[in-house]
Amino acid sequence: MRCVARGGMVYGQWENPDGQAPISCTDKPVAPQVRANGVDVARFSPPRRLAAEEIPLIVNDFRIAAKNAIEAGFDGVEIHGAHGYLIDQFLKDQVNDRTDQYGGNLENRCRFALEIVQAVVDEIGADRVGIRLSPYANYMEAGDSDPDALGLYMVNSLNKFGISYCHMVEPRMVKVGEKVETPHSLLPVRKAFKGTFIAAGGYDREEGNKAVSSGYADLVAYGRLFLANPDLPKRFELDGPLNHYNRDTFYIPDPVVGYTDYPFLS
């Protein structure tokens, strides 16, 4: 469930109806950014700050989206609260410059995200709901001065809803495709969260096995490796070779290239 990000979508050229400005918690623009291929430069439209009275309407949009997903036959939904998208913008103090009940202190900045969780849980049930968060990351200039406090506040708040899982991005994944050394760890938030905890961010087979066996996470999520290896579980089981992914084809409109053209293990 992704809402429009500040200054436009992180990937692709999605346009709002009638040329409307993308919505955000702020009206601060995003500087042009080099794309993941290291060559192309993405430029973003200036955002429009949501008025306080509009925010319940956005929360309701998430509720309706969840309802529609279940009616369409999905087992559940993952609320996207990461990677510089709308929810992440409200959470982070380097983006959120509001002075109303949705900005300022940690409780206020998390209010929007938790209102969405409440609405979705009320609509489809907590057992069908998960959330993805990236408190340590700085995607689309959405960083926070105290990511440890942000992560702990969010998981402790999520505990009261009893949602199915929390899916969190590793601190080392600061930007797309980049691993960095960091003093931060997901272990404190993993211990605080009462449900299933999923870690994501640049894991290989050995790291994933270690994370689960050591209790660092209940599950490990794979993205790029799974795109390039449609039979990734079998390859991991056999410790087989992996296809190399081509990031340049991840976000193109071609219905085949980059998604269904990677070979299975012979």
SULCORKA-V903351 format. One record per run of one state. SS is the DSSP state (H for helix, E for strand, C for the rest). FROM is the first residue (numbers start at 1). TO is the last residue. Records with the same first field share a line. If there is no record, write none. Layout:
SS=FROM-TO + FROM-TO
//
This chain:
C=1-16 + 20-22 + 25-32 + 35-40 + 43-47 + 50-51 + 72-76 + 82-85 + 92-105 + 125-125 + 134-138 + 142-146 + 162-164 + 170-172 + 176-177 + 180-186 + 193-195 + 201-204 + 214-218 + 222-223 + 229-231 + 239-246 + 250-266
H=17-19 + 52-71 + 86-91 + 106-124 + 126-128 + 139-141 + 147-161 + 187-192 + 205-213 + 224-228 + 232-238 + 247-249
E=23-24 + 33-34 + 41-42 + 48-49 + 77-81 + 129-133 + 165-169 + 173-175 + 178-179 + 196-200 + 219-221
//
